[in-house]
Amino acid sequence: MEQAQQRSPWWWVPTLYFGQAIPYVVVMTLSVVMYKNLGISNTDIALYTGWLYLPWVIKPLWSPLVELLRTRRLWIIAMQLLLGAALALVALTTSLPQFFQISLAVLWLMAFSSATHDIAADGFYMLGLPQHQQAAFVGVRSTFYRLAMIAGQGGLVYLAGTLAEATGSVRLAWSVVFFVLAILFVLLFVYHQLMLPRPAADRPPAAGGALLRDFFATFKSFFRQPGIGVILGFLLLFRLGEAQLLKLAVPFLLDPADKGGLGLTTAQVGLVYGTIGVLALTAGGLLGGVAIARYGLKRCLWGMVLAVHVPDLVFVYLASAQPQDVYLIGASIALEQLGYGFGFAAYLMYMIMVAEGEHKTAHYAICTGFMALGMMVPGMASGWIEQQLGYQRFFIWVCVATVPAFLMAALVKIDPAFGRKQAPAALQ
């Protein structure tokens, strides 16, 4: 830890977590906007980009390999170089006839690289900082993660839209965006090669067999928890409606009015959804953390379940009225995202509660895997459902799909004192 203490965390924590968020945004959001711009159907967009959640679903399964093979520092740097190469490959292939197939294969590579980077970065954060600084920099890492989301979902989408209008070529515009991202990751690779500390504890464990035994024991202990069926039901079903809405929100905003959409330009989507929406989401998350810290998770749960799901009615209104006022659309998106951010704090805090005990970190990682699975499967089906129903009835269906979340919220058991005076530690 000696070298880690000599270098201020300000030199590397912000850039590390900015770099952690960008690939996730590329895989989950930028890919959807790009494919929609290039005329891919909603069914294919939702199905194939939904599959890209898989690395985050199974991330807990290969996290021991990151610990066993080389250092976390090396994993971080290697993944950033690999991500830079993958981004450049997407940029170079936008004009090819087989671009959809090639880009999906590259996005798969990016998704696995990004999930591996997550494992290494979070582990390195704990090794590279003493405990008091880990707590102090939680807000910093969360802030730069959110800034990266705004830069990706807002700034880069806005750039793609502006370039497409200026050049008349959507493919050229997205090629430029991915080249910008590739350069960013090469710069991060070089910068972190120089600036990441070298903690003495960042080395593979001598007893690798013991680590694997602990790994299997951890899974066994997780699934032997009392009420595991309710726990898994809550983790998988809490966002059943939201998972479908999130996958189709951007296509809905981009589709013309005669197809049931709102007909926004790509640049407007970057501003309305990628910037205003993310700011509202962040504000909601902060308010949710404060509420739980003051009142406890149990008292906040029902209010937060309502906050996540009732604002989905905003999309029913937008699909019915099809307003053309960008400010009204922006305010509607902000309301929905504010409620989602506020209520999602309860979900994060519930995962922290479930993970309490001897294997806290590993159990939390398993929870995040189920969280990703709960987003992946409904998201994959959402495009086909929308094509059958149309946007207006699809968003009504999304509201119906929130019912299981209310049922599971009625079944979960929560200590009335849990969470009080303790804000969620993973609001990102």
Order of alpha helices (4+ residues) and beta strands (2+ residues): alpha-alpha-alpha-alpha-alpha-alpha-alpha-alpha-alpha-alpha-alpha-alpha-alpha-alpha-alpha-alpha-alpha-alpha-alpha-alpha-alpha-alpha-alpha
